[in-house]
């Protein structure tokens, strides 16, 4: 009993705390199971670990454990207190183990009961099964005895039965051979050609083998004649061409089985298919208008130009499309492509599939395998497909070229997508064919041509918009101040539209710019359909790269921007050409338009294009800075030309006023001439007009007396000294010398220099041209006393008003001083008018 306690207790020596644990629940259950596994020497998988056997008699877990030896060892090595503690620990662990074992029994009680019932039931079932197996064994023994008895009885007749069965089979074959001619004739009457060929192929080898026998020779000759007749009917049916594709394929297959030459059959098959496909092509060609003659094309072009061919009105901000429509055909482009795909392409695919099934994919045996029929047939098929596809593509391109209208682009894109999609079936059926690539090239050319059409439409829209603007500027309208102005240099502070709504130059500019921008957006949206995700050809490398960068960005957007700049510069041509009749207000408006393009519009348009088309610029593109520089150059040229035109208009009035007057015999001046008042009025109008589109600009600081209406060009002591000696008869001093000395110390004035983009600079340029013309005209005339005085009055009047418009008042002062000085030099009786009298006349006039 002591050994038993020692054995049980040694199990818990590894972890004494486990036996003393009083915890319950799943954790305690796992510990109990772990201890049991450890006691029985099992691992986590329920298998005994492969451990070396221990030979130590004191190893309580080993097979050679000796209790007496273990107790003696404890008594020798442990004290009494240690022995008592060891006993107490073993007792507690044994009690814990008994409790755990009892718990395990309670937990598995139902399982034990179920296992007992199962074992009892198995005993009963196995007893019944043993009885059935005994019965089956007895039955098998009886069957074996009966089988042995029957085999012994029939052993003598078995050889005879086998012989009779072979004779019966031979007789059936002979009967089939003797009935074969009649069977073939019957199939021929019923047009069951496939059954006839199949029956003949079954008997052909036998008849050939026994053809030396007269009876078999006769059957062979009869069958040969019948099959020759059948072959003739098949050839006739093949030549008629009225059969369907399925019947045609069956006919070709039967002829091949009848040893018809494969190359000849290929040619006949393709010839028959060509006749049917050409009917489809003729139907497509009938839907295309024939090419019109030259006079007809001119008449059609004239009708289109007379109609509203523009894409919209410049005063309408809503995007519009061209009223140019496609030619009046029976079917639109989508219906045409649908018909071509459903009829021609589908029939072509069916012909390719049938041809390949018959001549290429069909496995050849015997002599046919050595003739390399598939390679020969494949070459003929490629030539056949390429020839017909070229004609079909020619018709498709002709029909696409008739799509001249730029209204609804989705119809064309859908048609091209369907065209490209259906050609992929040909690529799958006939690998290596050039047809799909040729179709893709047609789509690429159509897209490129469409971009050109949109560029042409944008250019026409822009020119028509400028024509509408010119008409609006040429129509007599009321200005903001209520003064009616017209003609060159007239103020267009506000124009009245056909609906009696006032329209100013800024509104015309805004309307023109907005309509052009909206039209560009509309065109980009239409062209973007070529790169839509649901379009099959949009994943081609061309439409992902070159079409976006070179086709849309460069060929469409950049070229249109360049066209705007170039066409605007053409208005700056010299007088007598197209630019000579251009309204100055249009020059001013176009200069502001080009300047706006340079500052913001070009960058916006190109950014919008790049965002919509996600262009990957593999090839070089025009940078934004280049286009902006071109637009600024055009704006500068237009503004310079505007200054020149307006200056020449005022100069013309001044020149005529000088040339048509007799300055020697004129009367004493009593007022300012009307032409000077007109010059001031027109200058004021131009100032208001320029101020509508350009900012004020920077002026130099004015002197304290600049705003005084009584400012006189002769108020300086220098002028008094200048003319004092010259205007007395006893003065021998040359006045030209004094004038030249004065010019040496004056700042040089560049009359035709480039102006800046502000109102002050523009007005300064116009006034410089006008006064310089006045000066040159004065130098060509001779003046009397009163003529000189009239020039004094006119110049003082101009000085009173013109200084307000220029950036530097000294410029006006200098030019007017030169005019009066030149008049005095060419005066026969130089007697200047008193300054007070001049001021009174100017204030009164």
C-alpha positions in Angstrom: 0.0 0.0 0.0 2.9 2.3 0.8 4.4 1.7 -2.6 1.1 2.6 -4.2 0.9 5.9 -2.3 4.5 6.6 -3.2 3.8 5.9 -6.9 0.7 8.2 -6.9 2.5 10.9 -5.0 5.6 10.9 -7.2 3.3 12.0 -10.1 2.7 15.3 -8.4 6.2 16.0 -7.3 6.9 17.9 -10.5 4.5 20.6 -9.5 3.2 20.4 -6.0 1.1 23.5 -6.3 -1.1 21.8 -8.8 -2.3 19.3 -6.2 -3.1 22.0 -3.8 -5.0 24.1 -6.2 -8.6 24.5 -5.2 -9.7 26.4 -8.3 -12.6 25.1 -10.3 -13.9 25.7 -13.8 -12.3 25.0 -17.3 -8.8 25.9 -16.1 -8.8 23.3 -13.4 -10.2 20.7 -15.8 -7.4 21.4 -18.3 -4.8 21.0 -15.5 -6.3 17.7 -14.5 -6.3 16.4 -18.0 -2.7 17.6 -18.4 -1.7 15.7 -15.3 -3.4 12.5 -16.4 -1.6 12.7 -19.8 1.6 13.3 -18.0 1.0 10.3 -15.7 0.2 8.0 -18.6 3.1 9.4 -20.6 1.0 11.0 -23.5 1.7 14.2 -25.4 -0.8 16.8 -26.7 -1.7 14.6 -29.7 -2.6 11.6 -27.4 0.5 9.6 -28.4 3.2 8.4 -26.1 6.4 10.4 -26.6 9.4 8.4 -27.8 11.6 8.8 -24.7 14.6 6.6 -23.8 13.7 4.1 -21.0 15.1 5.0 -17.6 17.1 2.3 -15.6 17.1 4.3 -12.4 15.2 2.4 -9.7 14.4 5.7 -7.9 12.7 7.2 -11.0 9.1 7.0 -10.0 8.0 7.4 -13.7 10.4 4.7 -15.0 9.6 1.0 -15.6 12.3 -0.1 -13.2 11.0 1.8 -10.2 11.8 0.0 -6.8 9.6 1.3 -3.9 11.8 -0.2 -1.2 14.9 1.3 -2.7 13.1 4.7 -3.0 12.0 4.6 0.7 15.4 3.7 1.9 16.9 6.6 -0.1 14.3 9.0 1.4 15.1 7.8 5.0 18.8 8.2 4.4 18.8 11.6 2.8 15.8 13.4 4.5 15.2 14.5 8.0 12.1 13.7 10.0 10.5 17.1 9.3 11.2 16.7 5.6 9.6 13.2 5.7 6.5 14.5 7.5 6.2 17.3 4.9 6.6 14.8 2.1 3.9 12.6 3.6 1.5 15.5 4.0 2.1 16.7 0.4 1.4 13.1 -0.9 -1.8 12.8 1.1 -3.1 16.1 -0.3 -2.2 15.2 -3.9 -3.7 11.8 -3.6 -7.0 13.3 -2.3 -7.0 15.9 -5.1 -6.3 13.1 -7.7 -9.2 11.1 -6.3 -11.5 14.1 -6.5 -10.4 14.8 -10.1 -10.9 11.2 -11.1 -14.4 11.2 -9.5 -15.2 14.4 -11.4 -14.0 12.8 -14.7 -16.2 9.8 -14.1 -19.3 12.0 -13.4 -18.6 14.2 -16.5 -18.3 11.1 -18.8 -21.1 9.0 -17.2 -23.5 9.5 -20.1 -20.8 8.5 -22.5 -20.0 5.3 -20.6 -23.7 4.4 -20.6 -24.0 5.1 -24.4 -20.8 3.1 -25.1 -22.3 0.2 -23.1 -25.5 0.3 -25.1 -23.6 0.5 -28.4 -21.5 -2.6 -27.6 -24.6 -4.6 -26.6 -26.3 -3.6 -29.9 -23.2 -4.5 -31.9 -23.2 -8.0 -30.4 -26.8 -8.6 -31.5 -26.2 -7.2 -35.1 -23.1 -9.3 -35.6 -24.9 -12.4 -34.6 -27.7 -11.7 -37.2 -25.0 -10.9 -39.9 -23.3 -14.2 -39.2 -26.5 -16.1 -40.0 -27.0 -14.2 -43.3 -23.4 -14.9 -44.3 -23.9 -18.6 -43.7 -27.0 -18.5 -45.9 -25.2 -16.6 -48.7 -22.3 -19.1 -48.7 -24.7 -22.0 -49.1 -26.4 -20.3 -52.1 -23.1 -19.5 -53.8 -22.1 -23.2 -53.5 -25.3 -24.3 -55.2 -24.9 -21.8 -58.0 -21.3 -23.0 -58.6 -22.6 -26.6 -58.9 -25.3 -25.6 -61.4 -22.8 -23.6 -63.5 -20.4 -26.5 -63.7 -23.2 -28.8 -64.8 -24.3 -26.5 -67.6 -20.8 -25.9 -68.9 -20.3 -29.7 -69.0 -23.5 -30.2 -71.0 -22.8 -27.4 -73.6 -19.1 -28.0 -74.0 -19.5 -30.0 -77.2 -21.9 -27.4 -78.9 -19.9 -24.2 -78.0 -17.5 -24.5 -81.0 -20.4 -25.0 -83.4 -22.3 -22.0 -82.1 -19.2 -19.8 -82.5 -18.8 -20.9 -86.1 -22.5 -20.3 -86.9 -22.3 -16.8 -85.4 -19.3 -15.9 -87.7 -21.1 -17.2 -90.7 -24.2 -15.1 -89.8 -22.0 -12.0 -89.5 -20.4 -12.7 -92.9 -23.8 -13.2 -94.5 -25.0 -9.9 -93.2 -21.9 -8.2 -94.7 -22.5 -9.9 -98.0 -26.1 -8.9 -97.9 -25.1 -5.3 -97.3 -22.7 -5.5 -100.3 -25.3 -7.0 -102.6 -27.9 -4.5 -101.6 -25.5 -1.5 -101.7 -26.3 -0.4 -105.4 -30.0 -0.3 -104.6 -29.3 1.5 -101.3 -27.2 4.1 -103.1 -29.9 4.7 -105.8 -32.5 5.1 -103.1 -30.3 7.7 -101.2 -29.7 9.4 -104.5 -33.5 9.7 -105.2 -34.1 11.0 -101.7 -31.0 13.4 -101.9 -29.6 11.8 -98.8 -26.1 12.4 -100.1 -24.3 12.1 -96.8 -25.8 8.7 -96.1 -24.9 7.5 -99.6 -21.3 8.6 -99.2 -21.0 7.0 -95.7 -22.4 3.7 -97.0 -20.0 3.7 -100.0 -17.0 4.5 -97.8 -17.8 1.5 -95.5 -17.9 -0.9 -98.4 -15.2 0.7 -100.7 -12.2 -1.1 -99.1 -13.9 -4.5 -99.2 -14.9 -4.1 -102.8 -11.4 -3.0 -103.7 -9.9 -6.0 -102.0 -12.2 -8.6 -103.7 -12.5 -6.8 -107.1 -10.9 -9.8 -108.8 -14.1 -11.8 -108.2 -16.7 -11.2 -110.9 -19.6 -10.8 -108.5 -17.7 -8.2 -106.4 -16.4 -6.5 -109.6 -20.0 -6.0 -110.8 -21.1 -4.5 -107.5 -18.0 -2.2 -107.6 -18.7 -1.0 -111.1 -22.4 -0.3 -110.2 -21.4 1.6 -107.1 -18.8 3.6 -109.0 -21.3 4.7 -111.6 -23.8 5.7 -109.0 -21.2 7.6 -107.0 -20.1 9.4 -110.1 -23.6 10.5 -110.7 -23.9 11.6 -107.1 -20.6 13.6 -107.5 -22.0 15.3 -110.6 -25.1 16.4 -108.7 -23.0 17.7 -105.8 -20.8 19.7 -108.3 -23.9 21.1 -109.9 -25.4 22.1 -106.6 -22.0 23.6 -105.7 -22.0 25.6 -108.9 -25.6 26.8 -108.7 -24.8 28.9 -105.6 -28.3 29.0 -104.4 -27.7 26.8 -101.3 -27.2 28.1 -97.9 -23.8 28.2 -96.2 -24.5 25.0 -94.2 -25.5 23.1 -97.4 -22.5 24.4 -99.1 -20.2 23.2 -96.4 -21.8 19.8 -96.4 -21.5 19.7 -100.2 -17.7 20.5 -100.0 -17.2 17.9 -97.3 -18.8 15.2 -99.3 -16.8 16.1 -102.4 -13.6 15.8 -100.4 -14.7 12.4 -99.2 -15.2 11.5 -102.8 -11.5 12.3 -103.5 -12.2 15.6 -105.3 -9.0 17.7 -105.8 -8.7 20.0 -102.7 -7.2 23.0 -104.5 -10.0 23.0 -107.1 -12.6 22.8 -104.3 -10.9 25.7 -102.5 -11.1 27.9 -105.5 -14.8 26.9 -106.2 -15.7 27.5 -102.5 -14.1 30.9 -102.4 -15.5 31.8 -105.8 -19.0 31.0 -104.6 -18.5 32.9 -101.4 -17.1 35.9 -103.3 -20.3 36.1 -105.4 -22.4 36.2 -102.3 -20.2 38.7 -100.5 -20.0 41.0 -103.5 -23.8 41.2 -103.4 -23.5 42.6 -99.9 -20.8 45.1 -101.0 -23.0 46.2 -103.9 -25.9 46.8 -101.5 -23.6 49.0 -99.3 -22.3 50.9 -102.4 -25.9 51.6 -103.4 -26.3 53.6 -100.2 -23.4 55.9 -100.9 -23.9 58.9 -103.1 -21.8 58.8 -106.2 -19.0 61.4 -106.4 -20.6 64.7 -107.6 -19.3 66.6 -110.5 -17.4 69.8 -110.1 -20.3 72.2 -110.8 -22.5 70.2 -108.4 -19.9 70.5 -105.7 -19.6 74.2 -106.3 -23.4 74.7 -106.0 -23.5 72.6 -102.9 -20.7 74.6 -101.4 -22.4 77.9 -102.3 -25.6 76.7 -100.6 -23.8 75.7 -97.5 -22.0 79.0 -97.3 -25.2 80.9 -97.8 -26.9 79.0 -95.0 -26.0 79.6 -91.4 -22.8 77.6 -91.6 -21.4 79.1 -88.4 -21.4 77.2 -85.2 -23.3 80.0 -83.4 -23.7 83.7 -82.9 -20.9 85.7 -81.1 -23.5 87.3 -78.9 -24.9 84.0 -77.7 -23.0 82.4 -74.9 -24.6 79.0 -75.3 -22.6 76.4 -77.2 -24.0 75.8 -80.6 -23.2 73.3 -83.3 -22.9 73.8 -87.0 -26.0 73.8 -89.0 -24.1 71.9 -91.7 -25.7 68.5 -91.7 -24.6 65.3 -93.3 -25.6 64.6 -96.9 -29.3 63.6 -97.2 -28.8 59.9 -97.4 -31.3 57.1 -96.9 -29.4 55.8 -93.9 -27.1 57.5 -91.4 -23.5 56.4 -90.7 -24.4 54.1 -87.8 -27.1 52.2 -89.9 -24.6 51.9 -92.7 -21.9 50.4 -90.5 -24.5 48.2 -88.8 -25.6 46.8 -92.2 -22.0 46.3 -93.3 -21.2 44.4 -90.1 -24.4 42.4 -90.0 -24.2 41.4 -93.6 -20.7 41.6 -95.0 -18.6 41.1 -91.9 -20.8 38.4 -90.5 -20.9 36.5 -93.8 -17.2 36.9 -94.1 -16.6 35.4 -90.7 -19.0 32.5 -91.5 -17.1 31.9 -94.7 -13.7 31.9 -92.9 -15.0 29.6 -90.2 -16.5 27.2 -92.7 -13.5 27.3 -95.0 -11.1 26.6 -92.0 -13.3 23.8 -90.8 -13.3 22.1 -94.2 -9.8 22.7 -95.5 -7.5 23.8 -92.7 -8.6 22.4 -89.3 -9.9 19.1 -90.8 -7.4 16.4 -90.0 -6.2 14.7 -93.2 -5.2 11.1 -93.5 -3.6 8.9 -96.1 -2.6 10.6 -99.3 -4.3 13.9 -98.4 -1.9 14.3 -95.4 1.1 14.4 -97.7 -0.3 17.1 -100.0 -0.1 19.8 -97.2 -3.6 21.0 -98.0 -3.9 23.3 -94.9 -1.0 25.5 -95.9 -2.2 25.9 -99.4 -5.8 26.6 -98.3 -4.6 29.2 -95.7 -2.7 31.1 -98.3 -5.7 31.3 -100.6 -7.9 32.4 -97.7 -5.6 35.3 -96.8 -5.6 36.6 -100.4 -9.4 36.2 -100.6 -10.1 38.0 -97.3 -7.6 40.9 -98.0 -9.1 41.5 -101.4 -12.7 41.7 -100.2 -11.8 43.6 -97.0 -10.0 46.3 -99.1 -13.2 46.9 -101.1 -15.2 47.0 -97.9 -12.8 49.5 -96.3 -12.9 51.6 -99.4 -16.7 51.9 -99.1 -16.5 52.6 -95.4 -14.0 55.4 -95.9 -16.2 56.9 -98.7 -19.1 56.9 -96.3 -17.1 58.4 -93.5 -15.9 61.2 -95.8 -19.5 62.2 -96.4 -19.9 62.9 -92.6 -19.0 66.6 -93.1 -21.3 68.0 -90.4 -19.9 68.6 -86.9 -23.2 68.4 -85.1 -23.6 65.1 -83.3 -20.2 63.4 -83.1 -21.5 60.5 -81.0 -23.1 58.8 -84.0 -19.8 58.7 -85.8 -17.9 57.5 -82.8 -20.5 54.7 -82.1 -20.3 53.7 -85.7 -16.5 53.5 -85.7 -16.6 51.6 -82.4 -19.0 49.0 -83.8 -16.9 48.8 -87.0 -13.7 48.2 -85.0 -15.4 45.8 -82.6 -16.7 43.6 -85.3 -13.4 43.4 -87.0 -11.9 41.8 -83.9 -13.9 38.6 -84.8 -11.9 38.4 -88.0 -8.7 38.7 -86.0 -9.7 35.8 -83.8 -10.8 33.6 -86.7 -7.8 34.5 -88.9 -4.7 35.2 -86.9 -2.0 37.1 -88.8 -4.5 38.9 -91.0 -3.9 42.5 -91.8 -7.6 43.3 -91.8 -7.9 44.4 -88.1 -4.9 46.7 -88.4 -6.3 48.2 -91.6 -9.6 48.8 -89.8 -7.8 50.5 -86.9 -6.0 52.8 -89.4 -9.4 53.8 -90.9 -10.6 54.7 -87.4 -7.4 56.7 -86.8 -7.8 58.6 -90.1 -11.5 59.2 -89.4 -10.6 60.7 -86.0 -7.8 62.8 -87.5 -10.2 64.1 -90.2 -12.8 64.8 -87.6 -10.3 67.0 -85.7 -9.6 68.9 -88.9 -13.3 69.4 -89.5 -13.7 70.8 -86.0 -10.7 73.1 -86.5 -12.2 74.4 -89.7 -15.6 74.8 -88.0 -14.0 76.8 -85.1 -12.2 79.0 -87.6 -15.4 79.7 -89.5 -17.2 80.4 -86.3 -14.5 82.9 -85.2 -14.5 84.7 -88.6 -18.3 84.8 -88.6 -18.3 86.1 -85.0 -16.0 88.9 -86.1 -18.3 89.7 -89.0 -21.2 90.0 -86.6 -19.1 92.3 -84.3 -18.2 94.4 -87.3 -21.8 94.8 -88.2 -22.7 95.7 -84.7 -19.9 98.3 -84.7 -20.9 99.7 -88.1 -24.6 100.2 -87.1 -25.3 103.8 -85.9 -26.0 103.5 -82.2 -26.4 105.7 -79.1 -23.5 106.1 -76.8 -23.6 106.1 -73.1 -23.7 109.9 -73.1 -26.5 110.0 -75.6 -24.3 111.4 -78.4 -24.7 109.7 -81.8 -21.3 108.6 -83.0 -20.3 106.7 -86.1 -17.5 106.3 -88.5 -13.8 105.9 -87.8 -12.8 106.8 -84.3 -16.4 107.0 -83.1 -17.2 106.2 -79.5 -19.0 103.0 -78.9 -19.6 103.5 -75.3 -22.9 101.6 -75.7 -24.6 100.0 -78.7 -28.2 99.1 -79.1 -28.9 95.6 -80.1 -31.9 94.4 -82.2 -33.8 94.0 -79.0 -33.1 97.7 -78.0 -30.8 96.6 -75.2 -27.7 98.7 -74.8 -24.4 96.8 -75.5 -21.1 98.3 -74.7 -17.6 97.4 -76.0 -16.9 95.4 -72.8 -20.1 93.5 -73.3 -19.2 92.8 -76.9 -15.8 91.6 -75.9 -17.2 89.4 -73.1 -19.8 88.0 -75.4 -17.2 87.2 -78.1 -14.7 85.7 -75.7 -17.4 83.6 -73.9 -18.9 82.3 -77.2 -15.5 81.3 -78.5 -14.6 79.6 -75.2 -17.9 77.8 -75.0 -17.5 76.6 -78.6 -14.0 75.3 -77.7 -15.4 73.4 -74.7 -18.2 72.0 -76.9 -15.7 70.8 -79.5 -13.5 69.3 -76.8 -16.5 67.4 -75.4 -17.3 66.1 -78.8 -13.7 65.0 -79.6 -13.4 63.5 -76.1 -15.9 60.8 -77.2 -13.1 59.2 -79.2 -11.3 58.4 -75.9 -14.3 57.3 -73.8 -13.7 54.2 -71.7 -16.6 52.3 -73.3 -15.1 52.7 -76.8 -13.0 49.7 -77.8 -10.4 51.5 -79.9 -9.7 54.0 -77.2 -7.3 51.7 -75.5 -5.1 51.7 -78.6 -1.7 53.4 -78.1 -2.6 56.1 -80.7 -5.7 57.3 -78.9 -3.9 57.2 -75.5 -0.9 59.3 -76.6 -0.6 60.8 -80.1 -4.2 61.5 -80.6 -4.5 63.4 -77.3 -1.2 65.4 -77.6 -0.7 65.9 -81.4 -4.3 65.4 -82.6 -6.3 67.4 -80.1 -3.9 69.6 -78.3 -1.6 70.6 -81.2 -3.8 70.2 -84.3 -7.0 71.5 -82.8 -6.4 73.8 -79.8 -3.0 75.2 -80.5 -3.7 75.7 -84.2 -6.9 77.5 -83.4 -5.1 79.8 -81.0 -2.5 80.5 -83.6 -5.3 81.1 -86.2 -6.9 83.7 -83.8 -3.6 85.5 -83.5 -2.7 85.3 -87.2 -6.2 86.4 -88.4 -6.1 89.3 -85.9 -2.8 90.5 -87.2 -4.1 90.5 -90.7 -6.4 93.4 -89.7 -3.2 95.5 -89.3 -2.5 95.5 -93.0 -1.8 98.9 -94.7 -4.6 101.1 -96.1 -6.0 99.8 -99.4 -5.9 96.2 -98.2 -8.3 94.4 -96.0 -7.0 96.2 -92.9 -7.6 99.6 -94.3 -11.4 99.4 -93.9 -11.3 97.8 -90.4 -13.2 99.8 -87.8 -10.8 101.2 -85.2 -13.1 99.9 -82.5 -12.7 96.3 -83.8 -8.9 96.8 -83.7 -9.2 97.9 -80.1 -11.5 95.0 -79.2 -9.2 92.4 -80.8 -6.2 93.8 -79.1 -7.9 93.4 -75.7 -9.1 89.9 -76.7 -5.5 88.8 -77.6 -4.2 90.4 -74.4 -6.8 88.4 -72.4 -5.7 85.3 -74.2 -2.1 86.0 -73.2 -2.9 86.6 -69.5 -5.3 83.8 -68.8 -7.4 82.2 -71.6 -4.6 80.3 -73.3 -3.4 78.7 -70.0 -7.0 77.8 -69.1 -7.8 76.2 -72.5 -4.6 74.1 -72.5 -5.0 73.1 -68.9 -8.6 72.1 -69.6 -7.5 70.1 -72.7 -4.7 68.3 -70.7 -7.2 67.4 -67.9 -9.8 66.1 -70.2 -7.6 64.0 -72.4 -4.9 63.1 -69.8 -2.3 63.7 -72.5 1.1 62.0 -72.1 3.4 64.3 -74.1 5.8 61.8 -75.5 6.3 64.0 -78.6 7.3 67.7 -78.3 4.4 70.1 -77.9 4.0 73.8 -78.1 4.7 75.4 -74.7 2.2 77.8 -73.2 4.8 80.6 -73.1 5.2 80.4 -76.9 1.5 80.8 -77.5 1.2 83.6 -74.9 4.1 85.4 -76.5 2.4 85.2 -79.9 -0.9 86.4 -78.5 0.9 89.4 -76.8 2.7 90.2 -80.0 -0.7 90.2 -81.9 -2.2 92.4 -79.2 0.7 94.8 -79.4 0.5 95.0 -83.1 -3.3 95.6 -83.1 -3.0 98.3 -80.5 -0.2 100.1 -82.4 -2.3 99.9 -85.5 -5.3 101.3 -83.6 -3.2 104.2 -82.5 -2.0 104.8 -86.0 -5.5 104.6 -87.5 -7.0 107.0 -85.0 -4.1 109.3 -85.2 -4.4 109.4 -89.0 -8.1 110.1 -88.8 -7.5 113.2 -86.7 -4.5 114.1 -88.8 -6.6 114.0 -91.9 -9.0 116.6 -90.4 -6.0 118.8 -89.4 -4.3 118.5 -92.7 -7.4 119.5 -94.7 -8.0 122.4 -92.3 -4.5 123.7 -93.0 -4.4 123.0 -96.8 -7.8 124.5 -97.7 -7.3 127.9 -96.0 -5.6 131.0 -97.3 -3.4 131.9 -94.4 -1.9 135.0 -96.0 -5.1 136.9 -96.6 -7.2 135.6 -93.7 -9.2 137.9 -91.5 -8.3 138.7 -87.9 -9.3 135.8 -85.7 -12.4 136.3 -83.5 -12.9 132.6 -82.4 -11.5 129.1 -82.4 -11.8 127.2 -85.7 -14.5 124.5 -85.7 -12.0 121.8 -86.7 -10.1 122.3 -83.4 -13.3 121.8 -81.5 -13.9 118.6 -83.5 -10.4 117.4 -82.7 -11.0 117.8 -79.0 -14.4 116.1 -79.2 -13.1 113.2 -81.2 -10.1 112.9 -78.8 -12.5 112.8 -75.9 -14.6 110.1 -77.6 -11.5 108.0 -78.2 -10.4 108.5 -74.6 -13.8 107.2 -73.4 -13.7 104.3 -75.9 -10.2 103.2 -74.9 -11.1 103.5 -71.2 -13.8 100.9 -71.6 -11.3 98.2 -72.3 -8.0 99.4 -70.8 -6.9 100.7 -67.5 -5.9 104.3 -66.9 -2.2 104.0 -66.7 0.5 106.1 -65.0 0.8 109.9 -65.6 3.7 112.2 -64.7 3.0 114.8 -62.1 1.4 117.9 -63.5 2.6 121.4 -62.9 0.5 123.7 -60.8 -0.9 125.6 -63.8 -1.7 122.6 -65.9 -5.4 122.6 -65.2 -5.9 126.3 -65.9 -7.8 127.0 -69.0 -5.9 130.3 -69.5 -2.6 128.4 -69.9 -0.7 130.1 -72.8 2.1 128.8 -74.9 3.7 132.2 -74.8 3.7 132.7 -71.0 7.4 132.1 -70.7 10.0 134.8 -70.9 11.9 132.5 -73.3 9.2 132.9 -75.9 9.1 136.6 -75.5 12.8 136.9 -76.0 12.6 134.4 -78.8 10.2 136.4 -81.0 11.1 140.0 -79.8 14.1 140.4 -82.1 12.7 138.2 -84.8 9.4 140.1 -85.3 11.1 143.6 -85.7 12.4 144.6 -89.1 15.8 145.7 -87.7 16.5 142.2 -86.2 19.1 140.5 -88.4 19.4 137.4 -86.2 18.3 134.1 -87.8 15.3 132.7 -85.9 16.1 129.2 -87.3 19.3 129.3 -85.3 17.4 130.0 -82.1 14.9 127.2 -82.9 17.7 124.7 -83.6 19.5 125.6 -80.4 16.3 125.0 -78.5 15.8 121.6 -80.1 19.3 120.5 -79.1 18.3 120.8 -75.4 14.8 119.2 -75.9 14.0 115.6 -75.4 13.6 113.7 -78.6 10.0 112.6 -79.3 9.4 109.2 -81.0 6.1 109.7 -82.8 5.4 106.0 -83.9 6.8 104.2 -80.9 5.0 101.1 -79.4 2.3 101.9 -76.9 1.7 100.2 -73.6 -1.5 98.4 -72.7 -3.2 101.3 -70.9 -5.3 104.3 -71.8 -2.8 107.0 -71.2 -0.2 105.5 -73.5 -2.7 104.9 -76.3 -4.0 108.5 -76.1 -0.4 109.8 -76.0 0.4 108.0 -79.2 -2.7 109.3 -81.0 -2.0 112.9 -79.9 1.6 112.7 -80.9 0.7 111.6 -84.4 -2.0 114.2 -84.7 0.2 117.2 -83.6 3.1 116.0 -85.6 0.9 116.0 -88.7 -0.3 119.5 -87.8 3.3 120.6 -87.5 4.4 119.2 -90.9 1.4 120.8 -92.6 2.2 124.2 -91.1 5.7 123.9 -92.4 4.4 123.7 -95.9 2.4 126.9 -95.7 3.1 130.6 -95.7 1.3 132.8 -93.2 0.2 136.4 -92.9 -0.2 138.4 -89.6 -3.7 137.1 -89.0 -2.8 133.6 -90.1 -0.1 133.4 -87.4 -2.6 134.8 -84.8 -5.2 132.1 -85.8 -2.6 129.4 -85.3 -1.9 131.0 -81.8 -5.5 130.8 -80.9 -5.9 127.2 -82.2 -2.8 126.0 -80.4 -3.8 127.6 -77.1 -7.3 126.0 -77.4 -5.7 122.6 -78.0 -3.3 123.1 -75.1 -6.3 123.8 -72.8 -7.8 120.3 -73.3 -5.2 117.9 -74.7 -2.8 118.0 -71.7 -5.4 115.9 -69.8 -5.0 112.9 -72.1 -1.3 112.4 -72.2 1.2 110.9 -69.8 3.5 114.0 -69.9 2.1 117.5 -70.5 5.4 118.8 -71.6 5.1 116.7 -74.8 1.9 118.6 -75.8 3.6 121.9 -74.8 6.7 121.1 -76.9 4.7 120.1 -80.1 2.4 123.1 -79.9 5.3 125.4 -79.3 7.0 123.9 -82.5 3.8 124.5 -84.4 3.6 128.2 -83.4 7.3 128.6 -83.9 7.1 127.2 -87.4 4.2 129.5 -88.3 6.2 132.5 -87.1 9.2 131.4 -89.2 6.9 131.3 -92.3 5.0 134.5 -91.5 5.3 137.5 -93.8 4.4 139.9 -91.0 5.0 138.2 -87.7 3.0 140.2 -85.2 1.8 137.9 -82.3 -1.5 138.4 -80.6 -1.6 139.5 -77.1 -1.9 136.7 -74.6 -4.9 138.2 -72.8 -6.8 138.4 -76.1 -6.0 134.8 -76.9 -7.4 133.7 -73.6 -10.6 135.7 -74.0 -11.2 134.2 -77.5 -10.5 130.6 -76.3 -12.7 131.0 -73.2 -15.5 132.4 -75.4 -15.1 129.8 -78.1 
